Amino acid sequence: MTSTEGLPSPQRYWAIAVVWVGIVMSVLDGSIVNVALPTLAHELNATAAESIWIINAYQVGQVMLLLPLAACGELIGYRRIYLAGMLVFTLASGVCIFAPSLTILALGRALQGLGAAGIMSMNAALIRHIFPPRLLGRTLGANAFMIGVSTAAAPTVASAILALASWRWLFAVNIPFCIFALALGVVALPASDRAKHAYDFRSALLSAVSFGALVLGTDGVSRGQPSGWAILAVALICAVVLIRRALRQAAPLFPIDLLRIPMFGLSIGVSTASFCAQLIAAVSLPFLFQGQFHRNIVETGLLMTPWPIGAAVASAVAGVMSEKVASAILNSTGLLAMAAGLFLLAFMPADASNLDIVWRTAICGAGFGFFQAPNNRTIVLSSPRARSGAAGGALATARITGQSLGAVLVAVLFRALPLSQANHMGLVIAGCLGLAGATISSFRMGRRLPPLDRASDVVADAG
């Protein structure tokens, strides 16, 4: 049995260092190669379209195994899945370093994604076992801060590496950090209770196909490929079968039991809507800055930076506040601010200065950060402790699902409207999604989280 008071202080901080190394590596490698795509395409004799698979392979590998590994973690232990994920990530980084062709590099990236799924799916569950519930808000806020800083730093880190060395060092820099996390994680990470039910391999396969097809179909739609819609149809069919199967199970791989808990289900809805808005803005803004406002690539990157920085700072502040202020209030306030910032960006004057853009983008980022940490805390604490793995998997899956839906919406807009109108409409839709997230969050007003880490109360609330 693991203590609900978390680990003792010395071990606690070593353990969270291991967890944060994993999350930083996963986030950085999710976007660090974006800047290097032209270089990679040139050196590996690939077209620009083919080089996109360096990104897609990572996303597909990750999303396919988030829920299956979350369920596996409940059976064999969160520490084992995390360390196995880190080991696969380390070995896959070695494959990427020595990849002689685009095909091998894409394979290495897919393996990295599989490893990242083991890391990401266990992130929230391990944090819940490392720290006592009373400190969970600020810890998840710090976790969101690390994600925000990693996201903001990725383009700069990539540019610095490419300026000094070969693109292979984009993956070589992972190795010492991964070895550190593996060596220390064996002794520092906490053990966890294990569920007694059998592993549902059929649901694992359905989940992998459903979410993998979602990402692949989204990419196909964004490129105008008719097969994209067919792949999305496969994703929908598998999802329906998966959900129907989950309805008959007590602890399903697809966590329908947790989604029935009002606080949990509403919080997942808030997360999905918010990440959908974030993705739409992330795609629309560069086109807006370069097309309508005639900024170059460097200026565009700098004008985008206030979002992740604002999100990182706000997440840290909101994480502490969430221990004393209802998450519904913090979430709704943050998402209203994000929506306001998106509407202000959508209706900027044609002669807007860099300062006009920066403060609007910073409002969006701060609002997004104010939602993230408190909402994550609610998701984790509204689930039974025995289902921490499923809760963490659902949290990560909601993010990717929201972003995939956002990509589909942007693709439809770009194909249906002239680019300038599509950018404007995309930001308006993103703002409306922010308002929708704030509205969903408000439905949690007056609802209380169950007594900290008392699973029986959560289950009673779900019934």
N, C-alpha and C positions, 0 to 999 in steps of 0.2 A: 504493500500500500504506500502511496506517495502522500506526503503531507499537504494539506490545503494551505499551509502557511509558507509554502515554497521552500527553497533551499536556504541553508545558513549563509550568512553574508559573504564570507570569502568565496565559497563555491558559486554563489549566485552571480557574482560579477564576472567570473571566468566563463560561466555558462552563457551569459547574455552576450559576451564578446564573441563566442563561437557562433551563436545564432545570428548576430549582426554581420559577421564576416560572410556567412552564407547569403544573407539577404542582399548585401552590397554587391557581392559577386554576381548573383542572379540578375539583379536590376541592371548593373553595368553591362553585362554581356547581352542583355536583351536589346540594348540600343547603341552600344559602343561601336558596332560595325557599320552603323548607318552612314557615318561620315566617310568611312573607308570604302564604300561600295564602288565608286569609280576606279579607285586604285586596284581593288580586288578583281574587278571585271577585266581591267587592262592586263594585269600580271598573270591571270589564269586563262586568258584568251576566251573570255565569255562576253556575251552581250549584256546590255544593261538589264533587259528583262530576265535573263537567266540568273543574274546576280541577286535578284530579289529573293531567290530561294535561300540565300544565306540568312535572311531574316525569317522567312516563312518556316523554314525547317525547325528553327528554335521554338517558334510559337506553337507549331503543331505538336512537337515533341512534349512541350510543357503542358499544354491544355489537355492532351489525351490522357495523361496519367494523374492529374490533380486529385480527382475524386477516388479513383482506384487505389492510389497510394495513401490517401487520407484514411480510407477504410482499412487498408492493410496495417497502418500504424496503430489502429485501435486493437488489432489482434496480436501483433508481435512487438509493439512498443514504438513510441515516437522517436526515441533516440536511435534505434536501429535503422528506421527508414531515413532519418535525417543523415546519418553517417553514410549509409549506402548511397543516397543521393549525392552527397559530397564526393564520395569516391568515384562515382560514375562521371560527375562533372569534371573532376580532376583528370581522369583518363581521357575524357572527350576533348578537353583542352589540349592534351598532348596530340591527339589525332588532328586537331585544327592547326597546331603549330607546324606539323610536318606534311600537311595535305598537299599533294602534287597537282591536284586538279579541283575544279569547282565541285564535281560530284563527291569527291572524298571530303571536301570542306563542308558541303551541305550535310553529309552523313555525320560528320563530327558535330556540327551544330545541332542536328536532331538529337544526338546522344547528350549533348549539353542540356538541351531542353528537357530530356527525360530526367537527368540529374537535378536540374532546377526544380522540376515538379516535386521531387522528394524533399528538397529544401523548403520550397514555398508552402507545400501542403502541411508541413509540420511546424511552421513558424509560430502561428498563434497558439497551437497546443503546447509547445515547449515553453513559450513565455508564460502561459497560464500555470505551468508546473514549476517554473523557476521563481516567480514572484508571488507573494500573497495577494489575494483579491483586492485589498485596499490600495495596493500600489499599481494595479493593472492599468489604470487610466494613463498615468504619466509614462509608464513603460511602453504602452502601445503608441503614445504620442511621440516618444523618443524613437520608436521603431518607424513611424511614419516620417519623422524628421530624417532618419537615415536614408529612407527610400527617396525622399524629395531631394536631398543633397546628391545622392548617387545619380538620379535622373538629370539634375542640373549639371553635374560634373562630367557626364558621359561624353558630350561633344568636345569639351576642352581636353579631357584625358586622351581621347582618340586623336585629336589634332596634335597634341604634344608628342605622343608616341610616333605618329607618322612623320613628324618633322625630324625626329632623331633616329628612327630605326625602321626596320622592315615591318610590314603589316602583321607578320607572324608574332610580333611582340604584343599585339593586342590580346592574344591568348596566353602568351608566355607569362605575362604579369600575374595571371591567376594562380599559377602553380604554388609559389611560396605561401600565399594566403590560405589556399586550400589545404596544404600539408599542415599548416598551423592549426586550422580548424579540426582536421581529422585527428591529429595527435592529442590536442587538448580536449576535444569533444568526447573521446572515449572515457575520460575520467571525470569531466566536469558536468556533462549533461545528465539530467535526472532520469531515473527509471519511471515508468508509468504503469498503472494498472492495465490489465489486458482483458478484452472482451472474450466471452466463451463461445460465441456462435461461429459457424463455419463461414469461410470466405465465399462470396457470391461471384464466381468467375463469369457467369453469364451477364450479370449487371455490369461488371467491369468492362467486358467487351462492348456492350451497348453504349456505355458512357464514353469509352475511348473513340468509338466510331462516331457517335453523335457530336461530340465537341471537336474532334479532329475535322469532321466534315463541315462543321460550322465555320472554322477558320479557313479551310480550303475553299469552301463555297463563297465566303465573303471576299476572299482574294480574287476568285474568278469573276464575281459580279463587278468588282471594282475595275477589272480590266475589260469589261464588256464581253466576256465569254459566255455564250449560252449555257455551257456545261455548269457554270457556277450556280445557276438556279436549280439545276438537277441535283447537284451535290447538297445544296441547302435543303432540298426536299428529303434527301436521304437522312440528313441530320434531324429533321423534324420527325420523320417516321421512327427513327431509333429513339428519339427523346420521348415520344408518346409511349412506346413499348416499355422503355426504362421506367417512366413514371407509373404506369399501370402495374408494373412488377413491384415497384417500391411501395405502393399502397397496401400490398398484402404482407409486408414484412415489418417486424418490430424495430429492427435497427438497419434500415436499408442503406445501400451504398449511395444512392441518390437520396439526400437527407430530407425526404418528404415529412418525416416525423418532426424534424426541427422546424421546417417551414410552417407547420401547423401551430407552432408557438407564436402568438401575435407579435411579441417584441422581436423575435428572430426573423419571422417572415417579412414584417414591415421594414426592418433594417436591411435585409437583403434587397428588397425592392428599392430602397433609397440608394444603396450602393450601385445597383445596376443602372438606374436612371442617371446617377451622377457621373459614373465612368463613361456612359454613352455620350453625355454632354462634353466631358473632357476630351474624348477622342475626336469628336466633331470639331471642336475648337482647335485642337492640336493640328488637324489637317487643314482647316480653313484659313487659319491665321497666316501661315507662311505665304500662301497664294495671295491673300489680301495685302500683306505688307509689300511683297515684290511686284504684284500686278497693279493694284490701285494706288499704292503709296510710293512705288518706285524705289524701294530700299533694296540694297544688294544682299548677297547671301550672308555676309558677315554681320551686317546690320540686322538682318532678320533674326539670326541666331541670338544676338544680344537683346533684341526686343522681346523674344520669347522667354528669356531667362527669368524675368520677374515672376512668372507663374510658378515654376518649381521652387524658387527661393521663398516666395510668399507662402506657398503651401508647406514647406518644411518648417518655417518659423511658426506659422499659425498652428500646425499640428502639435508642436511641442507645447505651446501655450494651452491649446484646447485639451490636450491630454491631462494636464494637471487640473484644469477647470472641471473636467468631466467627473472628477471624484467628488465634487460638491454641487455641481449644477446638472440638472437633468439633460441627458444627451439629446432628447428631442428638441429642447430649446437651442442648444448649441448647433445641432445639425440644421434646423430650420433657419436660424440666423445666418449660418455660413453659406447655405445654398441660396438664400435670398440675395446675399452679397455677391455670390458668384454669378447668379442670373443677372443682377444689376450691371455687373462689369461686362458681361457678354452683350447685353443690350446696348451699353455705352460704346462698346467696340463696333457693333453692327451699324450704329448710326453716327459714327465719327465724321466730322467734316472732311472734305477732300484734301484740305491743306493742313491736316493734323500734324503737329510736330512730334518728334520722338518722345518728348516728355508727356504729351497727350496720350500717346500709346502706352508708355511705361506704367503710368499710374492706373490706367484702366486694366492692364494685364495683371498688375500686382493685386488689384482688388479681386480679380477672378481667382488668382492663386491662393490668396489669404482665405477667401470664402471656401474654396475647395479643401484647404487644409483644416479649417475649422469643422468641416463635416467629417473628415476621414477618421481621426483618432477616436472621438467619442462614439462614432457609429461602429467602429471595429470593437470597441470595448463592450458595447451593447450586444453585438453578435456573439462575442465570446462568453460573456457572463449570463446571457439568456439561454444558453444551452447547458445540458447536464455535463458534469465534469467527465463522465465516461464517454461522452460524444464530442470531446474537444477536437479530435482529429477530423471528424465530419464537419464540425463548425469551421475549422481552419480551411478545409478544402472548399467548403461552400463560399467562404469569404473570397478566396482567390479566384474561384470559378465565376462569381458574380462580377468581379472586375473584368475578366477576360470576355465574358459574355456581353457585358455592357459595351466594351470597346469594339467587339466584333459587330454588334448591331449598329454602333455609330459609324463604323467603316462602310456598312451597307448603305446607310442613309446618305453619307457623303458621296458614295459612288453614284447613287441614283440621282442626286442633285447635280453632280458634275456632268452627267450624261443628258439630263433633261433641260438644263438651263445654261445660258452663257456664263462663263467663269465668274464674272463680276457679280452677277445676280446669285449664282450658286454660293459664293462665299458669304454674301450678305444673308441669304436665306439660311445657310448652315448655322451662322451665329445666332440668328433669331430662334431657330429650332433648338439649339443648344441651351439658350436662355430659357425657353419654355420647358425643357427637360429639367433644368435647375429648379424652376418653379414647381414642377411635378414632384421632384424629390423632396422639396420643402413641404409640400402638401402631404405627401405620404408620411414624412417624419412627424408632422403635426398630429397624425392619428395616434401616435404613441403618447401624447400628452395625457397625464393622469395615470398612465400605466407604470407600475413599478417593476424593477428587476426583482427576481426572487432573492431570498436570503443568500448571501454570497456562497457559491459553490455547494448549495444544497440541491442535488439533482432531483430529489423527490418532489420538491416544490415546483420545479420546472415542468416535470412530467405531469403533475397535477394540473398546472396551468394549461398545458397542451390539451388535456382531455376535455 
